Amino acid sequence: MKKILFILIIVLVYFGWNQSFRDHFNSQEYREALLRVEGAKGRGSGFLCRLDGRTVAVTSLHVLCAHPNFKLINTQGALLPVKSGAAAIGCSAAKLEVTGGAKALTLLENVGSKVNIGDTVVILGNDGEIKGKVSNVSPTFVEVKAPSFSGNNGGPMIHCATGKVIGVAVCLPKYWVDREMGVRKEYRCFGYRLDSVSAWEPLNWQHFYTQATQVERMERLSDDFVAFSMNIRKKQKTEGKYQSPAVQRAAQQLAQRSKARRMGREEYADLIRGLLKDLQFATGRDIQSFDARNAYDFFRSQVEEQGQIREAVYADMTQMIGSRRR
């Protein structure tokens, strides 16, 4: 019995030491491959990587959307001129043909079979080194539990066990519905896989940023709609907090009617129902007018997600009004 226990202790110590060794990470080895994506509104991250036998600059499409007229700058402060670009189909990744560049990172192939739940990853970029644990591996992304970040968006997600890139890191707000609290927002961290990209779309910068502006407006409207619904649920003041004219008008109408006289539960529910109907029309026009047939795959998925968020708000508000009437 003592011999078995001794062997078990040795095995546990070995695997514990081995995992510690595998999770050891020296970010200095990757520093030369890191890039800054700088624009008038701030900066994101990027990196040099070997894709299909060529060295290219990689970042996320979310970063490119946020930084029109961006510049790529390496860690030595040198500008890397961009000759052309392409957007991945199926995920938020962009590859850019650049002039110059030194060390390039190596991509891990067959991520689905080599990365496991619980593996340690490191996300590199402008915010430094951020560690996390893999919580999900899908055909297009690896999700990790890690502190939220913004400056590292577009940077490499490194698999510590192999030392290779498994994806382009992005921290995004995601909405979900809580039956008691309504529509909630949380930030989640993803590494969009480069090994599973089946095709790339050439980037026409004018068309790309026209579509990016349209989607940004949709996102602001969706955010306002979520905030409006949460303020009603919490019985807080609703006016004066929105960027979208449609939501601002609804908030003002609600505030004016509420101040004019005290309303009963049924009358208040009818008022909210009427405002929701107006907002449903207003929040549907931008999605309907979006030219999805001629849009990049990335923006088509973004618009679809905005529609899902708004439908979730409608459903939640309708359910809340119904429960209050009872």
C-alpha positions as CSV (number, residue, x, y, z in Angstrom):
1,M,0.0,0.0,0.0
2,K,2.8,2.4,0.9
3,K,4.6,1.6,-2.3
4,I,1.4,2.4,-4.4
5,L,1.0,5.6,-2.5
6,F,4.6,6.6,-3.1
7,I,4.3,5.9,-6.8
8,L,1.1,7.9,-7.0
9,I,2.8,10.9,-5.3
10,I,5.7,10.7,-7.8
11,V,3.3,10.7,-10.7
12,L,1.3,13.7,-9.4
13,V,4.5,15.6,-8.8
14,Y,5.8,14.8,-12.2
15,F,2.6,15.9,-14.0
16,G,2.4,19.0,-11.9
17,W,6.0,20.0,-12.7
18,N,5.5,19.1,-16.3
19,Q,2.4,21.3,-16.6
20,S,4.2,24.1,-14.9
21,F,7.1,23.7,-17.4
22,R,4.7,23.6,-20.3
23,D,2.9,26.8,-19.1
24,H,6.2,28.7,-18.7
25,F,6.2,31.6,-21.2
26,N,8.7,34.1,-22.1
27,S,7.0,37.0,-24.0
28,Q,10.4,38.5,-25.0
29,E,10.8,35.7,-27.6
30,Y,7.7,37.0,-29.4
31,R,8.3,40.7,-29.0
32,E,9.9,41.3,-32.5
33,A,6.8,39.9,-34.2
34,L,4.3,42.2,-32.4
35,L,2.7,45.3,-34.1
36,R,0.7,48.3,-33.2
37,V,-2.4,49.2,-35.3
38,E,-2.6,53.0,-34.8
39,G,-5.4,55.3,-35.8
40,A,-6.9,58.6,-34.9
41,K,-9.1,57.1,-32.2
42,G,-6.5,55.0,-30.5
43,R,-4.7,51.8,-31.2
44,G,-5.0,48.0,-31.3
45,S,-2.6,45.2,-31.8
46,G,-1.4,42.9,-34.5
47,F,1.5,40.5,-35.3
48,L,3.6,39.0,-38.1
49,C,2.7,35.4,-38.8
50,R,3.6,32.8,-41.4
51,L,0.5,31.9,-43.4
52,D,0.6,29.6,-46.5
53,G,4.3,30.0,-46.6
54,R,4.4,33.8,-46.5
55,T,5.0,36.3,-43.8
56,V,1.9,38.6,-43.4
57,A,0.6,41.0,-40.8
58,V,-2.4,39.7,-39.0
59,T,-5.0,41.6,-36.9
60,S,-8.7,41.4,-36.2
61,L,-11.4,42.9,-38.4
62,H,-12.8,44.5,-35.2
63,V,-9.5,46.4,-34.9
64,L,-9.5,47.6,-38.5
65,C,-13.1,48.8,-38.1
66,A,-12.2,50.9,-35.1
67,H,-9.1,52.5,-36.7
68,P,-9.7,54.0,-40.2
69,N,-6.6,55.1,-42.0
70,F,-4.6,53.0,-39.6
71,K,-0.8,52.6,-39.6
72,L,1.1,49.4,-38.8
73,I,4.1,50.0,-36.5
74,N,6.6,47.4,-35.2
75,T,8.2,47.3,-31.7
76,Q,11.2,49.2,-33.0
77,G,8.9,52.1,-34.1
78,A,9.2,51.4,-37.8
79,L,6.3,51.9,-40.1
80,L,5.3,48.9,-42.2
81,P,3.5,50.0,-45.4
82,V,0.4,48.0,-46.3
83,K,0.2,46.9,-49.9
84,S,-3.1,45.0,-49.8
85,G,-5.4,43.2,-47.4
86,A,-7.9,40.4,-47.1
87,A,-10.7,39.5,-44.7
88,A,-11.3,36.0,-43.5
89,I,-14.6,34.4,-44.2
90,G,-16.1,33.0,-41.0
91,C,-14.2,34.9,-38.4
92,S,-12.7,38.2,-37.3
93,A,-9.3,38.0,-38.9
94,A,-7.5,40.1,-41.5
95,K,-4.2,39.5,-43.2
96,L,-2.2,42.4,-44.7
97,E,0.6,42.2,-47.2
98,V,3.3,44.5,-45.8
99,T,6.7,45.8,-46.8
100,G,9.4,44.9,-44.2
101,G,9.0,42.8,-41.1
102,A,11.4,40.7,-39.2
103,K,10.5,37.7,-37.0
104,A,7.2,36.0,-37.7
105,L,5.2,33.8,-35.4
106,T,4.4,30.2,-36.2
107,L,0.8,29.1,-36.6
108,L,-0.5,25.9,-34.8
109,E,-2.2,23.6,-37.3
110,N,-5.1,21.4,-36.4
111,V,-6.0,23.4,-33.3
112,G,-9.1,21.3,-32.7
113,S,-7.1,18.2,-32.0
114,K,-4.1,19.8,-30.2
115,V,-5.8,22.4,-27.9
116,N,-7.8,21.1,-24.9
117,I,-10.1,22.7,-22.3
118,G,-8.1,24.0,-19.4
119,D,-4.9,24.7,-21.5
120,T,-3.1,27.9,-20.7
121,V,-2.8,30.6,-23.3
122,V,-1.2,34.0,-23.4
123,I,-2.6,37.0,-25.2
124,L,0.0,39.6,-26.3
125,G,-0.3,43.2,-27.4
126,N,-0.4,46.8,-26.2
127,D,-1.8,45.9,-22.8
128,G,1.1,43.5,-22.1
129,E,0.8,39.8,-21.3
130,I,-2.6,38.5,-20.4
131,K,-3.0,34.8,-19.3
132,G,-6.1,32.7,-19.6
133,K,-7.5,29.2,-19.7
134,V,-9.2,27.6,-22.6
135,S,-12.9,27.1,-21.9
136,N,-14.2,26.1,-25.4
137,V,-12.8,25.0,-28.7
138,S,-15.0,25.5,-31.8
139,P,-14.3,25.1,-35.5
140,T,-13.8,28.9,-35.9
141,F,-12.6,30.1,-32.4
142,V,-11.1,29.3,-29.1
143,E,-12.8,30.9,-26.1
144,V,-10.8,31.6,-23.0
145,K,-11.5,32.7,-19.4
146,A,-9.2,35.7,-19.0
147,P,-9.4,39.3,-17.8
148,S,-11.1,41.6,-20.3
149,F,-8.8,43.7,-22.5
150,S,-9.0,46.3,-25.3
151,G,-5.4,47.2,-26.3
152,N,-4.6,43.5,-27.0
153,N,-7.5,43.2,-29.5
154,G,-6.0,41.9,-32.7
155,G,-2.9,40.4,-31.0
156,P,-1.8,36.8,-31.0
157,M,-3.2,34.2,-28.7
158,I,-0.3,31.8,-27.9
159,H,-0.8,28.2,-26.8
160,C,1.7,27.8,-24.0
161,A,2.1,24.1,-24.4
162,T,3.3,24.4,-28.0
163,G,4.5,28.1,-28.1
164,K,2.5,28.6,-31.3
165,V,-0.3,31.0,-32.4
166,I,-3.8,29.5,-32.2
167,G,-5.8,32.6,-33.0
168,V,-6.3,36.3,-33.3
169,A,-7.4,37.6,-29.9
170,V,-10.5,39.7,-29.5
171,C,-12.5,40.7,-26.3
172,L,-16.1,41.4,-27.3
173,P,-19.3,42.4,-25.5
174,K,-21.9,39.7,-25.8
175,Y,-25.6,40.0,-24.8
176,W,-27.7,37.4,-23.1
177,V,-31.1,37.3,-21.4
178,D,-31.6,36.8,-17.7
179,R,-35.3,36.1,-16.9
180,E,-35.1,38.3,-13.8
181,M,-32.6,41.0,-14.7
182,G,-33.4,41.4,-18.4
183,V,-30.9,41.7,-21.3
184,R,-27.3,41.7,-19.8
185,K,-23.9,42.4,-21.3
186,E,-20.6,40.6,-20.5
187,Y,-17.2,40.7,-22.1
188,R,-15.9,37.4,-23.4
189,C,-12.4,36.6,-24.9
190,F,-11.9,34.7,-28.1
191,G,-9.1,33.6,-30.3
192,Y,-10.3,33.4,-33.9
193,R,-8.6,30.5,-35.5
194,L,-6.4,31.0,-38.5
195,D,-5.9,27.3,-39.2
196,S,-9.6,26.8,-40.2
197,V,-10.0,29.8,-42.5
198,S,-11.3,28.4,-45.7
199,A,-11.2,31.5,-47.9
200,W,-10.3,35.2,-47.8
201,E,-12.0,38.2,-49.4
202,P,-9.8,41.0,-50.9
203,L,-10.3,44.2,-49.0
204,N,-11.5,47.3,-50.8
205,W,-10.9,49.9,-48.1
206,Q,-13.6,52.4,-49.3
207,H,-16.3,49.7,-49.3
208,F,-15.0,48.2,-46.0
209,Y,-15.2,51.4,-44.1
210,T,-18.6,52.3,-45.6
211,Q,-20.0,49.1,-44.2
212,A,-18.1,49.5,-41.0
213,T,-19.8,52.9,-40.4
214,Q,-23.2,51.4,-41.1
215,V,-22.6,48.5,-38.6
216,E,-21.2,50.9,-36.0
217,R,-24.5,52.9,-36.1
218,M,-26.5,49.7,-35.7
219,E,-24.4,48.8,-32.7
220,R,-25.1,52.2,-31.1
221,L,-28.8,51.8,-31.7
222,S,-28.8,48.3,-30.2
223,D,-26.8,49.5,-27.2
224,D,-29.3,52.3,-26.7
225,F,-32.2,50.0,-27.0
226,V,-30.8,47.6,-24.4
227,A,-30.1,50.6,-22.0
228,F,-33.6,51.9,-22.5
229,S,-35.1,48.5,-21.7
230,M,-32.9,48.2,-18.6
231,N,-33.9,51.7,-17.4
232,I,-37.6,50.8,-17.7
233,R,-37.1,47.5,-15.9
234,K,-35.2,49.3,-13.0
235,K,-37.7,52.2,-13.1
236,Q,-34.9,54.7,-13.6
237,K,-35.0,58.0,-15.6
238,T,-34.9,57.2,-19.3
239,E,-34.3,60.6,-21.0
240,G,-31.1,62.2,-22.0
241,K,-28.8,59.2,-22.2
242,Y,-28.9,58.0,-25.8
243,Q,-27.1,58.6,-29.0
244,S,-29.8,57.2,-31.3
245,P,-32.6,59.7,-32.2
246,A,-35.3,56.9,-32.3
247,V,-34.5,55.8,-28.7
248,Q,-34.1,59.4,-27.5
249,R,-37.6,60.3,-28.8
250,A,-39.1,57.2,-27.1
251,A,-37.4,58.1,-23.9
252,Q,-38.6,61.7,-24.0
253,Q,-42.2,60.7,-24.8
254,L,-42.2,58.3,-21.8
255,A,-40.7,61.0,-19.5
256,Q,-43.2,63.6,-20.6
257,R,-46.3,61.4,-20.3
258,S,-45.1,60.1,-16.9
259,K,-44.6,63.7,-15.6
260,A,-47.9,65.0,-16.9
261,R,-49.9,62.7,-14.7
262,R,-49.7,59.6,-12.6
263,M,-50.6,56.5,-14.7
264,G,-52.0,53.2,-13.5
265,R,-50.3,49.9,-14.2
266,E,-52.5,49.1,-17.3
267,E,-52.1,52.6,-18.8
268,Y,-48.3,52.5,-18.3
269,A,-48.1,49.1,-19.9
270,D,-50.1,50.3,-22.9
271,L,-47.7,53.3,-23.3
272,I,-44.6,51.1,-23.2
273,R,-46.2,48.7,-25.7
274,G,-46.9,51.6,-28.1
275,L,-43.3,52.9,-27.7
276,L,-42.0,49.4,-28.4
277,K,-44.0,49.1,-31.5
278,D,-42.5,52.4,-32.8
279,L,-39.0,51.3,-31.8
280,Q,-39.5,48.0,-33.5
281,F,-40.1,49.8,-36.8
282,A,-37.3,52.2,-36.3
283,T,-34.8,49.5,-35.3
284,G,-35.7,47.4,-38.3
285,R,-35.1,50.0,-41.0
286,D,-31.3,50.0,-40.7
287,I,-31.1,46.2,-40.9
288,Q,-33.5,46.0,-43.8
289,S,-31.6,48.8,-45.7
290,F,-28.2,47.1,-45.3
291,D,-27.0,45.6,-48.6
292,A,-26.1,42.2,-47.3
293,R,-25.6,40.7,-50.8
294,N,-22.6,43.0,-51.5
295,A,-21.3,43.1,-48.0
296,Y,-18.3,41.3,-46.5
297,D,-19.0,38.1,-44.7
298,F,-17.8,39.7,-41.4
299,F,-20.4,42.5,-41.6
300,R,-23.2,40.1,-42.6
301,S,-22.6,38.2,-39.4
302,Q,-22.4,41.4,-37.4
303,V,-25.8,42.6,-38.8
304,E,-27.4,39.3,-38.0
305,E,-26.1,39.5,-34.5
306,Q,-27.6,43.0,-34.1
307,G,-31.0,41.6,-35.2
308,Q,-30.8,38.9,-32.6
309,I,-30.0,41.3,-29.9
310,R,-33.0,43.5,-30.7
311,E,-35.3,40.5,-31.0
312,A,-34.1,39.5,-27.5
313,V,-35.0,43.0,-26.1
314,Y,-38.4,42.9,-27.8
315,A,-39.2,39.5,-26.3
316,D,-37.9,40.4,-22.9
317,M,-39.8,43.7,-22.8
318,T,-43.0,42.1,-24.0
319,Q,-42.8,39.4,-21.4
320,M,-42.1,42.0,-18.7
321,I,-45.1,44.1,-19.7
322,G,-47.3,41.0,-19.7
323,S,-46.2,40.0,-16.2
324,R,-46.8,43.5,-14.9
325,R,-50.3,43.6,-16.3
326,R,-51.2,40.4,-14.4
